[in-house]
Amino acid sequence: MRHVDWGALSPRWAGIRSEETDVHGTTVHYLRADGSGDGPTHLLIHPLAGSATMWLDAIGPLAGLGPVIAPDLPGTLFGHTAAPHPRAARAEPNARFLRAFTARLGLDGVIAHGWSMGALVALMFADLAPERVGRLVLVTPALPGPLPEREALWWRTWGRLILSAGAPPARAALRLTGRPLLDYKLRMYTDQSVRAGGRLVGGDLSRLSPAMSALLAAELRGARPERLGHAVTALASLMTAVFVDQSRVREMITRLAVPTLLLLGGQDKMMIDGAIDELATLRPDWDRHVFEDAGHMLPLELPGGYAEVVGRWAERKT
């Protein structure tokens, strides 16, 4: 879905527009808001299998701090950026994509917001292109937690093999059977089944704006099941990073040199056990804010509060 001005769908999205650019021969769709503030550009990195539209409700409040740009990563379920190669939906290629995308738009010193799996991509992007990132916001992040040695050994051996061998047949199966899965997710955002969605991700999905709930439902109805194959690629990449190759991600966390803010939902049911405590041990200098009654969908549940906390933090770190 594209709009010259997304205000055509909802007044809360007025001033947000769809734009396109070319990155190494791939047409990239992104959302842009010029912003009324004079701060740095906020680069919004969406979750696994989502798209830039998941940030729509947060873009308006964040635009009070500065310009906002939210790209569709390659191979998204709903977005308009194609996957230029079979591995494009993995975390590391996404980080390289963001380096090329920000270079194409001439963006330096951005405040990069990574949500869920997008937080892993944002971390890799900041590690890969530190000149492009001035600050980092990790939102309900999908990052490693501690594992018992026996379990860690299993992931490094059998887990690695299963992820490598299991992804291709899973992609093939979802191309044929993905519609029921999409229909189930659709019920998360419609009627009384909002409560069911809350059981999966925590928080209160009834707080989503009517416009966002309607948009998510429309995108799910129109989604092509064959695109779920890219979601399998992304999920396998995520599981490799947080379970199989944990040391590599921890090294990135340890050497990250930019001010970083963790935004957490106190009711989040999708966080990996122990991940936040481990981050506190690795990086006690990172700032943290917990929205006690929010879940994994924090930017959708509380977009105004989200932007307010980011704004106060950015001012303090200037």
C-alpha positions, 0 to 999 in steps of 0.5 A: 500500500502506498500513498502520496499522503497517508493522511488520506487514510487517517488524520493521524498520519497526515504529512507521512508520504510514500517515496521510492529510491534505487539501491543497487538496482532494487527499488526501495519503498520507504515512509518519510515525514519531514518533521517539525523538530531540528533534531537528527533523522530518526530511522525506523527499522521494523520487526520480522515479516512486518513492514514500514507501515507498522511504524505509522502511529509512532511516526507523527509523534517522532516527527516532533523531534526531527525528520523520520524515515522508515524503509521496507526491508527487502523481502517483507510480508507487506512491504514493497521492497523486493528481495534481490537474492534468496538471503536478503531477508536475513539480519546481516544482509538487512544491515548491509542494505541499511548501510547502502540505503542511508548512503543513498539518501545521504543520512549520517548520525541518525537515531536508529530505532530497531524493534524486535528483530529489527533491533538485531538488524539495527545493532548490526547496522550500527556495528557495520556503519558507525558513521551512519548512526549517532544513537541507537534505540532498541525496542523490545529487542530480540537479542541473546540471553544466557543458555546452560552449557549443555543447551548452548552446545546443542544449538551450536551442533544440532540446532545449527544443522536443523536451522540450515536443513529445515529452512528450505522445506519450511519455505516450500511448505508455507508457500502452499499452506501459509493462508491459514497462518495469515488468517489466524494472525488476522484474527489477532487484530479483529473483533474479540480476538484482540485478546488472543493476540495479547496472550501471544505478545503481551500488553493490550492490543485493544489500544491500537488505533482503529486506523492501525488495526484496520490497516494491519487487517487489510494488509493481512487479507491482501498478503501473498502466502508465498512471501512467508518464505522470506519470513522463514529466512528471517526467523532462521537468521534470528535464531542463529544469531540469538542461540547458535552464534551468541558470542558474535552478537555479544561482541557487537554489543560490547564494542558498540560506541554510540549512546543506546536506549532500551525500551521495554514492555513490562508485559512483553511475552516474547522477550528471550529469558534473561536477555535484558539482565545479560544486557545490563551486565554487558552494558551497564552504561545503556539507558533503559525505560520500562513501560510497565503495562505494554507488551511486545507491540509497544510502539503501537500501544503507546506511540505518544509515550514512546516518542516522549521518552525518546525525546527526553533521552535524546535531549539529555544525550546531546 
